[in-house]
Amino acid sequence: MVNTYRFYMQLSREEYLQYYAGEASCIQVYSEDGTSLQFPASAVKPWITHQGIEGFFIIKFDANHKLIELKKIKSNRVIT
């Protein structure tokens, strides 16, 4: 069973640097339905900019709550 969630995330460059420096290893967000989600900070590396990270994402976890996939989306379109 795969659980899929959609969420919005906005982290400034300074906030993400805390993860990068090892001060924190996981990011916690809330999905659009209010579910608390936690995943490794390293999962968002493909979308880091000089300003930080901002946008809508879809995340998938397996039945054991292990991260399967994280994709950034624009509107209802997946960005690869």
PDB file with SEQRES, HELIX, SHEET and CRYST1 records, atoms N, CA, C and O in Angstrom:
SEQRES   1 A   80  MET VAL ASN THR TYR ARG PHE TYR MET GLN LEU SER ARG          
SEQRES   2 A   80  GLU GLU TYR LEU GLN TYR TYR ALA GLY GLU ALA SER CYS          
SEQRES   3 A   80  ILE GLN VAL TYR SER GLU ASP GLY THR SER LEU GLN PHE          
SEQRES   4 A   80  PRO ALA SER ALA VAL LYS PRO TRP ILE THR HIS GLN GLY          
SEQRES   5 A   80  ILE GLU GLY PHE PHE ILE ILE LYS PHE ASP ALA ASN HIS          
SEQRES   6 A   80  LYS LEU ILE GLU LEU LYS LYS ILE LYS SER ASN ARG VAL          
SEQRES   7 A   80  ILE THR                                                      
HELIX    1 AA1 ARG A   13  TYR A   20  1                                   8    
HELIX    2 AA2 ALA A   41  TRP A   47  5                                   7    
SHEET    1 AA1 4 ASN A   3  SER A  12  0                                        
SHEET    2 AA1 4 GLY A  52  PHE A  61 -1                                        
SHEET    3 AA1 4 LEU A  67  LYS A  74 -1                                        
SHEET    4 AA1 4 ARG A  77  ILE A  79 -1                                        
SHEET    1 AA2 2 CYS A  26  TYR A  30  0                                        
SHEET    2 AA2 2 SER A  36  PRO A  40 -1                                        
CRYST1    1.000    1.000    1.000  90.00  90.00  90.00 P 1           1          
ATOM      1  N   MET A   1       0.841  -1.184   0.000  1.00  0.00           N  
ATOM      2  CA  MET A   1       0.000   0.000   0.000  1.00  0.00           C  
ATOM      3  C   MET A   1       0.887   1.250   0.000  1.00  0.00           C  
ATOM      4  O   MET A   1       1.795   1.377   0.822  1.00  0.00           O  
ATOM      5  N   VAL A   2       0.619   2.146  -0.910  1.00  0.00           N  
ATOM      6  CA  VAL A   2       1.367   3.391  -1.030  1.00  0.00           C  
ATOM      7  C   VAL A   2       0.478   4.544  -0.572  1.00  0.00           C  
ATOM      8  O   VAL A   2      -0.678   4.651  -0.983  1.00  0.00           O  
ATOM      9  N   ASN A   3       1.026   5.399   0.277  1.00  0.00           N  
ATOM     10  CA  ASN A   3       0.309   6.590   0.730  1.00  0.00           C  
ATOM     11  C   ASN A   3       0.903   7.793   0.011  1.00  0.00           C  
ATOM     12  O   ASN A   3       2.117   8.001   0.031  1.00  0.00           O  
ATOM     13  N   THR A   4       0.043   8.583  -0.621  1.00  0.00           N  
ATOM     14  CA  THR A   4       0.470   9.750  -1.391  1.00  0.00           C  
ATOM     15  C   THR A   4      -0.116  11.009  -0.764  1.00  0.00           C  
ATOM     16  O   THR A   4      -1.293  11.053  -0.407  1.00  0.00           O  
ATOM     17  N   TYR A   5       0.725  12.032  -0.635  1.00  0.00           N  
ATOM     18  CA  TYR A   5       0.299  13.295  -0.033  1.00  0.00           C  
ATOM     19  C   TYR A   5       0.802  14.447  -0.886  1.00  0.00           C  
ATOM     20  O   TYR A   5       1.806  14.328  -1.588  1.00  0.00           O  
ATOM     21  N   ARG A   6       0.097  15.550  -0.814  1.00  0.00           N  
ATOM     22  CA  ARG A   6       0.495  16.782  -1.489  1.00  0.00           C  
ATOM     23  C   ARG A   6       0.699  17.838  -0.408  1.00  0.00           C  
ATOM     24  O   ARG A   6      -0.090  17.937   0.532  1.00  0.00           O  
ATOM     25  N   PHE A   7       1.774  18.632  -0.551  1.00  0.00           N  
ATOM     26  CA  PHE A   7       2.029  19.680   0.436  1.00  0.00           C  
ATOM     27  C   PHE A   7       2.764  20.851  -0.202  1.00  0.00           C  
ATOM     28  O   PHE A   7       3.365  20.727  -1.269  1.00  0.00           O  
ATOM     29  N   TYR A   8       2.701  21.985   0.478  1.00  0.00           N  
ATOM     30  CA  TYR A   8       3.429  23.183   0.073  1.00  0.00           C  
ATOM     31  C   TYR A   8       4.568  23.378   1.064  1.00  0.00           C  
ATOM     32  O   TYR A   8       4.384  23.204   2.269  1.00  0.00           O  
ATOM     33  N   MET A   9       5.738  23.736   0.561  1.00  0.00           N  
ATOM     34  CA  MET A   9       6.876  23.961   1.435  1.00  0.00           C  
ATOM     35  C   MET A   9       7.595  25.225   1.010  1.00  0.00           C  
ATOM     36  O   MET A   9       7.794  25.487  -0.176  1.00  0.00           O  
ATOM     37  N   GLN A  10       7.982  26.009   2.018  1.00  0.00           N  
ATOM     38  CA  GLN A  10       8.788  27.194   1.769  1.00  0.00           C  
ATOM     39  C   GLN A  10       9.863  27.246   2.851  1.00  0.00           C  
ATOM     40  O   GLN A  10       9.559  27.432   4.029  1.00  0.00           O  
ATOM     41  N   LEU A  11      11.105  27.082   2.449  1.00  0.00           N  
ATOM     42  CA  LEU A  11      12.252  27.178   3.352  1.00  0.00           C  
ATOM     43  C   LEU A  11      13.217  28.210   2.781  1.00  0.00           C  
ATOM     44  O   LEU A  11      13.572  28.155   1.603  1.00  0.00           O  
ATOM     45  N   SER A  12      13.632  29.136   3.610  1.00  0.00           N  
ATOM     46  CA  SER A  12      14.626  30.106   3.155  1.00  0.00           C  
ATOM     47  C   SER A  12      15.965  29.404   3.015  1.00  0.00           C  
ATOM     48  O   SER A  12      16.148  28.282   3.489  1.00  0.00           O  
ATOM     49  N   ARG A  13      16.882  30.069   2.367  1.00  0.00           N  
ATOM     50  CA  ARG A  13      18.229  29.528   2.203  1.00  0.00           C  
ATOM     51  C   ARG A  13      18.854  29.271   3.583  1.00  0.00           C  
ATOM     52  O   ARG A  13      19.495  28.241   3.791  1.00  0.00           O  
ATOM     53  N   GLU A  14      18.670  30.197   4.514  1.00  0.00           N  
ATOM     54  CA  GLU A  14      19.237  30.063   5.848  1.00  0.00           C  
ATOM     55  C   GLU A  14      18.635  28.862   6.586  1.00  0.00           C  
ATOM     56  O   GLU A  14      19.344  28.138   7.285  1.00  0.00           O  
ATOM     57  N   GLU A  15      17.330  28.659   6.426  1.00  0.00           N  
ATOM     58  CA  GLU A  15      16.686  27.506   7.062  1.00  0.00           C  
ATOM     59  C   GLU A  15      17.235  26.201   6.494  1.00  0.00           C  
ATOM     60  O   GLU A  15      17.523  25.268   7.244  1.00  0.00           O  
ATOM     61  N   TYR A  16      17.380  26.133   5.172  1.00  0.00           N  
ATOM     62  CA  TYR A  16      17.886  24.893   4.601  1.00  0.00           C  
ATOM     63  C   TYR A  16      19.334  24.650   4.997  1.00  0.00           C  
ATOM     64  O   TYR A  16      19.735  23.497   5.156  1.00  0.00           O  
ATOM     65  N   LEU A  17      20.125  25.694   5.159  1.00  0.00           N  
ATOM     66  CA  LEU A  17      21.523  25.524   5.556  1.00  0.00           C  
ATOM     67  C   LEU A  17      21.651  24.824   6.906  1.00  0.00           C  
ATOM     68  O   LEU A  17      22.656  24.161   7.163  1.00  0.00           O  
ATOM     69  N   GLN A  18      20.645  24.963   7.772  1.00  0.00           N  
ATOM     70  CA  GLN A  18      20.643  24.227   9.046  1.00  0.00           C  
ATOM     71  C   GLN A  18      20.609  22.722   8.790  1.00  0.00           C  
ATOM     72  O   GLN A  18      21.285  21.957   9.477  1.00  0.00           O  
ATOM     73  N   TYR A  19      19.835  22.308   7.815  1.00  0.00           N  
ATOM     74  CA  TYR A  19      19.780  20.893   7.447  1.00  0.00           C  
ATOM     75  C   TYR A  19      21.098  20.470   6.816  1.00  0.00           C  
ATOM     76  O   TYR A  19      21.644  19.412   7.129  1.00  0.00           O  
ATOM     77  N   TYR A  20      21.596  21.316   5.922  1.00  0.00           N  
ATOM     78  CA  TYR A  20      22.832  21.012   5.205  1.00  0.00           C  
ATOM     79  C   TYR A  20      24.011  20.884   6.173  1.00  0.00           C  
ATOM     80  O   TYR A  20      24.898  20.054   5.973  1.00  0.00           O  
ATOM     81  N   ALA A  21      24.013  21.708   7.218  1.00  0.00           N  
ATOM     82  CA  ALA A  21      25.100  21.688   8.201  1.00  0.00           C  
ATOM     83  C   ALA A  21      24.968  20.531   9.188  1.00  0.00           C  
ATOM     84  O   ALA A  21      25.846  20.328  10.027  1.00  0.00           O  
ATOM     85  N   GLY A  22      23.893  19.783   9.093  1.00  0.00           N  
ATOM     86  CA  GLY A  22      23.712  18.636   9.979  1.00  0.00           C  
ATOM     87  C   GLY A  22      23.040  18.969  11.294  1.00  0.00           C  
ATOM     88  O   GLY A  22      22.958  18.117  12.178  1.00  0.00           O  
ATOM     89  N   GLU A  23      22.557  20.195  11.441  1.00  0.00           N  
ATOM     90  CA  GLU A  23      21.865  20.580  12.669  1.00  0.00           C  
ATOM     91  C   GLU A  23      20.507  19.892  12.769  1.00  0.00           C  
ATOM     92  O   GLU A  23      19.971  19.723  13.864  1.00  0.00           O  
ATOM     93  N   ALA A  24      19.967  19.505  11.648  1.00  0.00           N  
ATOM     94  CA  ALA A  24      18.709  18.758  11.596  1.00  0.00           C  
ATOM     95  C   ALA A  24      18.782  17.840  10.388  1.00  0.00           C  
ATOM     96  O   ALA A  24      19.335  18.213   9.353  1.00  0.00           O  
ATOM     97  N   SER A  25      18.228  16.646  10.516  1.00  0.00           N  
ATOM     98  CA  SER A  25      18.327  15.692   9.404  1.00  0.00           C  
ATOM     99  C   SER A  25      17.008  15.452   8.690  1.00  0.00           C  
ATOM    100  O   SER A  25      16.991  14.925   7.577  1.00  0.00           O  
ATOM    101  N   CYS A  26      15.904  15.833   9.317  1.00  0.00           N  
ATOM    102  CA  CYS A  26      14.582  15.595   8.723  1.00  0.00           C  
ATOM    103  C   CYS A  26      13.804  16.893   8.608  1.00  0.00           C  
ATOM    104  O   CYS A  26      13.953  17.810   9.416  1.00  0.00           O  
ATOM    105  N   ILE A  27      12.978  16.940   7.592  1.00  0.00           N  
ATOM    106  CA  ILE A  27      12.059  18.055   7.381  1.00  0.00           C  
ATOM    107  C   ILE A  27      10.675  17.583   7.781  1.00  0.00           C  
ATOM    108  O   ILE A  27      10.268  16.471   7.446  1.00  0.00           O  
ATOM    109  N   GLN A  28       9.955  18.427   8.495  1.00  0.00           N  
ATOM    110  CA  GLN A  28       8.580  18.106   8.870  1.00  0.00           C  
ATOM    111  C   GLN A  28       7.656  19.142   8.248  1.00  0.00           C  
ATOM    112  O   GLN A  28       7.874  20.346   8.386  1.00  0.00           O  
ATOM    113  N   VAL A  29       6.633  18.668   7.569  1.00  0.00           N  
ATOM    114  CA  VAL A  29       5.635  19.519   6.927  1.00  0.00           C  
ATOM    115  C   VAL A  29       4.259  18.929   7.196  1.00  0.00           C  
ATOM    116  O   VAL A  29       4.134  17.834   7.745  1.00  0.00           O  
ATOM    117  N   TYR A  30       3.226  19.670   6.802  1.00  0.00           N  
ATOM    118  CA  TYR A  30       1.858  19.169   6.884  1.00  0.00           C  
ATOM    119  C   TYR A  30       1.274  19.090   5.485  1.00  0.00           C  
ATOM    120  O   TYR A  30       1.401  20.022   4.692  1.00  0.00           O  
ATOM    121  N   SER A  31       0.641  17.979   5.195  1.00  0.00           N  
ATOM    122  CA  SER A  31       0.007  17.814   3.889  1.00  0.00           C  
ATOM    123  C   SER A  31      -1.233  18.694   3.813  1.00  0.00           C  
ATOM    124  O   SER A  31      -1.656  19.278   4.811  1.00  0.00           O  
ATOM    125  N   GLU A  32      -1.801  18.780   2.633  1.00  0.00           N  
ATOM    126  CA  GLU A  32      -3.006  19.587   2.449  1.00  0.00           C  
ATOM    127  C   GLU A  32      -4.176  19.095   3.296  1.00  0.00           C  
ATOM    128  O   GLU A  32      -5.072  19.870   3.631  1.00  0.00           O  
ATOM    129  N   ASP A  33      -4.171  17.801   3.645  1.00  0.00           N  
ATOM    130  CA  ASP A  33      -5.257  17.284   4.485  1.00  0.00           C  
ATOM    131  C   ASP A  33      -4.918  17.335   5.975  1.00  0.00           C  
ATOM    132  O   ASP A  33      -5.677  16.824   6.799  1.00  0.00           O  
ATOM    133  N   GLY A  34      -3.778  17.951   6.328  1.00  0.00           N  
ATOM    134  CA  GLY A  34      -3.403  18.128   7.724  1.00  0.00           C  
ATOM    135  C   GLY A  34      -2.539  17.028   8.319  1.00  0.00           C  
ATOM    136  O   GLY A  34      -2.221  17.073   9.507  1.00  0.00           O  
ATOM    137  N   THR A  35      -2.155  16.043   7.516  1.00  0.00           N  
ATOM    138  CA  THR A  35      -1.308  14.955   7.999  1.00  0.00           C  
ATOM    139  C   THR A  35       0.113  15.462   8.201  1.00  0.00           C  
ATOM    140  O   THR A  35       0.671  16.117   7.321  1.00  0.00           O  
ATOM    141  N   SER A  36       0.701  15.161   9.357  1.00  0.00           N  
ATOM    142  CA  SER A  36       2.087  15.518   9.622  1.00  0.00           C  
ATOM    143  C   SER A  36       2.999  14.544   8.892  1.00  0.00           C  
ATOM    144  O   SER A  36       2.856  13.329   9.026  1.00  0.00           O  
ATOM    145  N   LEU A  37       3.942  15.084   8.116  1.00  0.00           N  
ATOM    146  CA  LEU A  37       4.865  14.270   7.330  1.00  0.00           C  
ATOM    147  C   LEU A  37       6.301  14.595   7.720  1.00  0.00           C  
ATOM    148  O   LEU A  37       6.631  15.747   7.999  1.00  0.00           O  
ATOM    149  N   GLN A  38       7.142  13.586   7.736  1.00  0.00           N  
ATOM    150  CA  GLN A  38       8.558  13.785   8.027  1.00  0.00           C  
ATOM    151  C   GLN A  38       9.364  12.975   7.029  1.00  0.00           C  
ATOM    152  O   GLN A  38       9.046  11.820   6.746  1.00  0.00           O  
ATOM    153  N   PHE A  39      10.427  13.602   6.489  1.00  0.00           N  
ATOM    154  CA  PHE A  39      11.257  12.915   5.498  1.00  0.00           C  
ATOM    155  C   PHE A  39      12.673  13.481   5.564  1.00  0.00           C  
ATOM    156  O   PHE A  39      12.875  14.573   6.095  1.00  0.00           O  
ATOM    157  N   PRO A  40      13.655  12.755   5.034  1.00  0.00           N  
ATOM    158  CA  PRO A  40      15.047  13.219   5.073  1.00  0.00           C  
ATOM    159  C   PRO A  40      15.241  14.523   4.309  1.00  0.00           C  
ATOM    160  O   PRO A  40      14.723  14.686   3.205  1.00  0.00           O  
ATOM    161  N   ALA A  41      15.983  15.442   4.895  1.00  0.00           N  
ATOM    162  CA  ALA A  41      16.247  16.727   4.245  1.00  0.00           C  
ATOM    163  C   ALA A  41      16.958  16.537   2.912  1.00  0.00           C  
ATOM    164  O   ALA A  41      16.794  17.348   2.001  1.00  0.00           O  
ATOM    165  N   SER A  42      17.732  15.492   2.795  1.00  0.00           N  
ATOM    166  CA  SER A  42      18.464  15.243   1.548  1.00  0.00           C  
ATOM    167  C   SER A  42      17.531  15.025   0.361  1.00  0.00           C  
ATOM    168  O   SER A  42      17.960  15.170  -0.783  1.00  0.00           O  
ATOM    169  N   ALA A  43      16.276  14.683   0.602  1.00  0.00           N  
ATOM    170  CA  ALA A  43      15.329  14.410  -0.486  1.00  0.00           C  
ATOM    171  C   ALA A  43      15.004  15.652  -1.304  1.00  0.00           C  
ATOM    172  O   ALA A  43      14.564  15.528  -2.448  1.00  0.00           O  
ATOM    173  N   VAL A  44      15.207  16.851  -0.750  1.00  0.00           N  
ATOM    174  CA  VAL A  44      14.849  18.072  -1.481  1.00  0.00           C  
ATOM    175  C   VAL A  44      16.037  18.717  -2.204  1.00  0.00           C  
ATOM    176  O   VAL A  44      15.885  19.777  -2.811  1.00  0.00           O  
ATOM    177  N   LYS A  45      17.196  18.099  -2.147  1.00  0.00           N  
ATOM    178  CA  LYS A  45      18.390  18.682  -2.777  1.00  0.00           C  
ATOM    179  C   LYS A  45      18.196  19.084  -4.240  1.00  0.00           C  
ATOM    180  O   LYS A  45      18.726  20.117  -4.649  1.00  0.00           O  
ATOM    181  N   PRO A  46      17.458  18.312  -5.047  1.00  0.00           N  
ATOM    182  CA  PRO A  46      17.311  18.706  -6.462  1.00  0.00           C  
ATOM    183  C   PRO A  46      16.619  20.054  -6.672  1.00  0.00           C  
ATOM    184  O   PRO A  46      16.724  20.633  -7.753  1.00  0.00           O  
ATOM    185  N   TRP A  47      15.920  20.558  -5.667  1.00  0.00           N  
ATOM    186  CA  TRP A  47      15.134  21.785  -5.835  1.00  0.00           C  
ATOM    187  C   TRP A  47      15.666  22.963  -5.040  1.00  0.00           C  
ATOM    188  O   TRP A  47      14.976  23.974  -4.910  1.00  0.00           O  
ATOM    189  N   ILE A  48      16.861  22.861  -4.512  1.00  0.00           N  
ATOM    190  CA  ILE A  48      17.450  23.955  -3.746  1.00  0.00           C  
ATOM    191  C   ILE A  48      17.913  25.045  -4.713  1.00  0.00           C  
ATOM    192  O   ILE A  48      18.573  24.767  -5.714  1.00  0.00           O  
ATOM    193  N   THR A  49      17.558  26.278  -4.397  1.00  0.00           N  
ATOM    194  CA  THR A  49      18.041  27.431  -5.163  1.00  0.00           C  
ATOM    195  C   THR A  49      18.772  28.364  -4.199  1.00  0.00           C  
ATOM    196  O   THR A  49      18.853  28.085  -3.002  1.00  0.00           O  
ATOM    197  N   HIS A  50      19.293  29.448  -4.709  1.00  0.00           N  
ATOM    198  CA  HIS A  50      19.959  30.424  -3.846  1.00  0.00           C  
ATOM    199  C   HIS A  50      18.982  31.063  -2.871  1.00  0.00           C  
ATOM    200  O   HIS A  50      19.391  31.570  -1.826  1.00  0.00           O  
ATOM    201  N   GLN A  51      17.707  31.043  -3.199  1.00  0.00           N  
ATOM    202  CA  GLN A  51      16.692  31.609  -2.321  1.00  0.00           C  
ATOM    203  C   GLN A  51      16.158  30.584  -1.319  1.00  0.00           C  
ATOM    204  O   GLN A  51      15.499  30.959  -0.350  1.00  0.00           O  
ATOM    205  N   GLY A  52      16.426  29.332  -1.533  1.00  0.00           N  
ATOM    206  CA  GLY A  52      15.902  28.270  -0.668  1.00  0.00           C  
ATOM    207  C   GLY A  52      15.061  27.295  -1.475  1.00  0.00           C  
ATOM    208  O   GLY A  52      15.410  26.928  -2.597  1.00  0.00           O  
ATOM    209  N   ILE A  53      13.957  26.887  -0.886  1.00  0.00           N  
ATOM    210  CA  ILE A  53      13.057  25.930  -1.547  1.00  0.00           C  
ATOM    211  C   ILE A  53      11.638  26.442  -1.380  1.00  0.00           C  
ATOM    212  O   ILE A  53      11.229  26.819  -0.282  1.00  0.00           O  
ATOM    213  N   GLU A  54      10.892  26.452  -2.471  1.00  0.00           N  
ATOM    214  CA  GLU A  54       9.496  26.851  -2.401  1.00  0.00           C  
ATOM    215  C   GLU A  54       8.714  26.122  -3.471  1.00  0.00           C  
ATOM    216  O   GLU A  54       9.168  25.998  -4.608  1.00  0.00           O  
ATOM    217  N   GLY A  55       7.532  25.638  -3.106  1.00  0.00           N  
ATOM    218  CA  GLY A  55       6.664  25.035  -4.090  1.00  0.00           C  
ATOM    219  C   GLY A  55       5.785  23.944  -3.533  1.00  0.00           C  
ATOM    220  O   GLY A  55       5.823  23.619  -2.346  1.00  0.00           O  
ATOM    221  N   PHE A  56       4.991  23.387  -4.428  1.00  0.00           N  
ATOM    222  CA  PHE A  56       4.124  22.265  -4.097  1.00  0.00           C  
ATOM    223  C   PHE A  56       4.839  20.972  -4.447  1.00  0.00           C  
ATOM    224  O   PHE A  56       5.553  20.895  -5.446  1.00  0.00           O  
ATOM    225  N   PHE A  57       4.643  19.966  -3.622  1.00  0.00           N  
ATOM    226  CA  PHE A  57       5.292  18.679  -3.797  1.00  0.00           C  
ATOM    227  C   PHE A  57       4.291  17.554  -3.609  1.00  0.00           C  
ATOM    228  O   PHE A  57       3.284  17.707  -2.917  1.00  0.00           O  
ATOM    229  N   ILE A  58       4.580  16.425  -4.234  1.00  0.00           N  
ATOM    230  CA  ILE A  58       3.860  15.176  -3.978  1.00  0.00           C  
ATOM    231  C   ILE A  58       4.876  14.210  -3.416  1.00  0.00           C  
ATOM    232  O   ILE A  58       5.971  14.049  -3.954  1.00  0.00           O  
ATOM    233  N   ILE A  59       4.493  13.566  -2.317  1.00  0.00           N  
ATOM    234  CA  ILE A  59       5.387  12.616  -1.667  1.00  0.00           C  
ATOM    235  C   ILE A  59       4.665  11.290  -1.506  1.00  0.00           C  
ATOM    236  O   ILE A  59       3.462  11.251  -1.247  1.00  0.00           O  
ATOM    237  N   LYS A  60       5.417  10.198  -1.663  1.00  0.00           N  
ATOM    238  CA  LYS A  60       4.847   8.856  -1.531  1.00  0.00           C  
ATOM    239  C   LYS A  60       5.651   8.069  -0.508  1.00  0.00           C  
ATOM    240  O   LYS A  60       6.882   8.078  -0.521  1.00  0.00           O  
ATOM    241  N   PHE A  61       4.923   7.382   0.388  1.00  0.00           N  
ATOM    242  CA  PHE A  61       5.519   6.513   1.390  1.00  0.00           C  
ATOM    243  C   PHE A  61       4.960   5.111   1.220  1.00  0.00           C  
ATOM    244  O   PHE A  61       3.813   4.940   0.807  1.00  0.00           O  
ATOM    245  N   ASP A  62       5.778   4.098   1.540  1.00  0.00           N  
ATOM    246  CA  ASP A  62       5.267   2.725   1.502  1.00  0.00           C  
ATOM    247  C   ASP A  62       4.526   2.427   2.811  1.00  0.00           C  
ATOM    248  O   ASP A  62       4.387   3.306   3.661  1.00  0.00           O  
ATOM    249  N   ALA A  63       4.058   1.201   2.967  1.00  0.00           N  
ATOM    250  CA  ALA A  63       3.276   0.810   4.140  1.00  0.00           C  
ATOM    251  C   ALA A  63       4.083   0.914   5.428  1.00  0.00           C  
ATOM    252  O   ALA A  63       3.505   1.011   6.510  1.00  0.00           O  
ATOM    253  N   ASN A  64       5.406   0.895   5.327  1.00  0.00           N  
ATOM    254  CA  ASN A  64       6.269   1.021   6.503  1.00  0.00           C  
ATOM    255  C   ASN A  64       6.727   2.461   6.718  1.00  0.00           C  
ATOM    256  O   ASN A  64       7.648   2.712   7.496  1.00  0.00           O  
ATOM    257  N   HIS A  65       6.091   3.398   6.034  1.00  0.00           N  
ATOM    258  CA  HIS A  65       6.386   4.832   6.140  1.00  0.00           C  
ATOM    259  C   HIS A  65       7.762   5.207   5.597  1.00  0.00           C  
ATOM    260  O   HIS A  65       8.326   6.231   5.983  1.00  0.00           O  
ATOM    261  N   LYS A  66       8.294   4.390   4.715  1.00  0.00           N  
ATOM    262  CA  LYS A  66       9.573   4.684   4.073  1.00  0.00           C  
ATOM    263  C   LYS A  66       9.313   5.518   2.825  1.00  0.00           C  
ATOM    264  O   LYS A  66       8.404   5.225   2.048  1.00  0.00           O  
ATOM    265  N   LEU A  67      10.121   6.562   2.641  1.00  0.00           N  
ATOM    266  CA  LEU A  67       9.974   7.434   1.482  1.00  0.00           C  
ATOM    267  C   LEU A  67      10.217   6.658   0.190  1.00  0.00           C  
ATOM    268  O   LEU A  67      11.249   6.006   0.029  1.00  0.00           O  
ATOM    269  N   ILE A  68       9.261   6.737  -0.719  1.00  0.00           N  
ATOM    270  CA  ILE A  68       9.390   6.103  -2.029  1.00  0.00           C  
ATOM    271  C   ILE A  68       9.790   7.138  -3.072  1.00  0.00           C  
ATOM    272  O   ILE A  68      10.683   6.910  -3.888  1.00  0.00           O  
ATOM    273  N   GLU A  69       9.105   8.291  -3.027  1.00  0.00           N  
ATOM    274  CA  GLU A  69       9.302   9.281  -4.088  1.00  0.00           C  
ATOM    275  C   GLU A  69       8.883  10.657  -3.599  1.00  0.00           C  
ATOM    276  O   GLU A  69       7.935  10.795  -2.826  1.00  0.00           O  
ATOM    277  N   LEU A  70       9.603  11.675  -4.061  1.00  0.00           N  
ATOM    278  CA  LEU A  70       9.255  13.064  -3.816  1.00  0.00           C  
ATOM    279  C   LEU A  70       9.389  13.795  -5.133  1.00  0.00           C  
ATOM    280  O   LEU A  70      10.446  13.752  -5.763  1.00  0.00           O  
ATOM    281  N   LYS A  71       8.328  14.469  -5.558  1.00  0.00           N  
ATOM    282  CA  LYS A  71       8.345  15.216  -6.816  1.00  0.00           C  
ATOM    283  C   LYS A  71       7.791  16.603  -6.586  1.00  0.00           C  
ATOM    284  O   LYS A  71       6.822  16.786  -5.849  1.00  0.00           O  
ATOM    285  N   LYS A  72       8.415  17.579  -7.224  1.00  0.00           N  
ATOM    286  CA  LYS A  72       7.891  18.935  -7.192  1.00  0.00           C  
ATOM    287  C   LYS A  72       6.861  19.063  -8.298  1.00  0.00           C  
ATOM    288  O   LYS A  72       7.051  18.543  -9.397  1.00  0.00           O  
ATOM    289  N   ILE A  73       5.782  19.748  -8.009  1.00  0.00           N  
ATOM    290  CA  ILE A  73       4.728  19.930  -9.011  1.00  0.00           C  
ATOM    291  C   ILE A  73       4.446  21.413  -9.195  1.00  0.00           C  
ATOM    292  O   ILE A  73       4.657  22.226  -8.295  1.00  0.00           O  
ATOM    293  N   LYS A  74       3.972  21.732 -10.362  1.00  0.00           N  
ATOM    294  CA  LYS A  74       3.521  23.085 -10.655  1.00  0.00           C  
ATOM    295  C   LYS A  74       2.078  22.943 -11.065  1.00  0.00           C  
ATOM    296  O   LYS A  74       1.774  22.315 -12.079  1.00  0.00           O  
ATOM    297  N   SER A  75       1.190  23.518 -10.290  1.00  0.00           N  
ATOM    298  CA  SER A  75      -0.238  23.309 -10.471  1.00  0.00           C  
ATOM    299  C   SER A  75      -0.485  21.813 -10.328  1.00  0.00           C  
ATOM    300  O   SER A  75      -0.236  21.248  -9.263  1.00  0.00           O  
ATOM    301  N   ASN A  76      -0.964  21.174 -11.366  1.00  0.00           N  
ATOM    302  CA  ASN A  76      -1.210  19.744 -11.318  1.00  0.00           C  
ATOM    303  C   ASN A  76      -0.224  18.973 -12.195  1.00  0.00           C  
ATOM    304  O   ASN A  76      -0.436  17.797 -12.492  1.00  0.00           O  
ATOM    305  N   ARG A  77       0.862  19.647 -12.611  1.00  0.00           N  
ATOM    306  CA  ARG A  77       1.852  19.032 -13.478  1.00  0.00           C  
ATOM    307  C   ARG A  77       3.115  18.697 -12.693  1.00  0.00           C  
ATOM    308  O   ARG A  77       3.581  19.516 -11.901  1.00  0.00           O  
ATOM    309  N   VAL A  78       3.657  17.549 -12.893  1.00  0.00           N  
ATOM    310  CA  VAL A  78       4.888  17.134 -12.220  1.00  0.00           C  
ATOM    311  C   VAL A  78       6.079  17.722 -12.946  1.00  0.00           C  
ATOM    312  O   VAL A  78       6.150  17.695 -14.174  1.00  0.00           O  
ATOM    313  N   ILE A  79       7.031  18.262 -12.162  1.00  0.00           N  
ATOM    314  CA  ILE A  79       8.270  18.789 -12.720  1.00  0.00           C  
ATOM    315  C   ILE A  79       9.352  17.753 -12.493  1.00  0.00           C  
ATOM    316  O   ILE A  79       9.566  17.322 -11.360  1.00  0.00           O  
ATOM    317  N   THR A  80      10.037  17.345 -13.548  1.00  0.00           N  
ATOM    318  CA  THR A  80      11.100  16.354 -13.388  1.00  0.00           C  
ATOM    319  C   THR A  80      12.460  16.982 -13.549  1.00  0.00           C  
ATOM    320  O   THR A  80      13.474  16.292 -13.445  1.00  0.00           O  
TER     321      THR A  80                                                      
END                                                                             
